[in-house]
Amino acid sequence: MPLMTEQHYTAACAFYLALASQMRRSGRIKVATHADKQYRAYRNRLHAKMQLEGSYPLSAAL
């Protein structure tokens, strides 16, 4: 099970964005569409994680 950290989400976004671009260039539209969906999912998770961390700073928990 991979760690669900900001770094993981950022890496996943970069991977799926590059995969979608490559598949689109090679004509594999179905794979590109799936990679686009995965990219959007990880991007949304990343933004949600950033919002969550930003709205409740660690110093407030102490």
N, C-alpha and C positions, 0 to 999 in steps of 0.2 A: 504494500500500500504506500503510494508516494506521499510525501509530506505536502499538506495543503497550505503552503506558504505563499507569500507575495511573489517570491522568486520563482516558485513552481508555476504559478499562474502566468507570470510574464513569459517564461520559457515556452509554455504550452501555446500561448498566443502567437509568439514568434514562429513556432513550428507549424501551426495550422495555417497561418497566413502565408508562409513560404510554400507549404504543400499545395494550398489552393491555387496560388499563382503558377506553380510548376505544372499542376494538372490541367489548368486552363490552357496553358501554352501547348501542352501535348495533346489537347483535344479530349481529355477524359473529364467531361463535364459533370458526370454523376459523382465522381470522387471529389471534384472541386467544390460541388455544392455541399457535400457532407463536411468537407474541411471548413467551409465557410460557416456552417452551423456550429461546428465545434469551436471555431475561433470566437464566434459571438457568445457562446456559452461560457468559455473561459474568461473572455473580456468582461462579461457581466459579473462573474464571480470575483474577478480581481477588483472591479469597481465597488462591489458590495463589501469586500473585505477592507478596502481602503476607507470606505465610508464608516464602517463599523469601528475601525481603529481610530479614525479621526474624530468621531463623535463622542468617544469615551476614552480619554487619554489614560495611560497607565498610572500617571501620578495621581489621578482622581481616585483610583482604587485603593491607594495606600492610606 
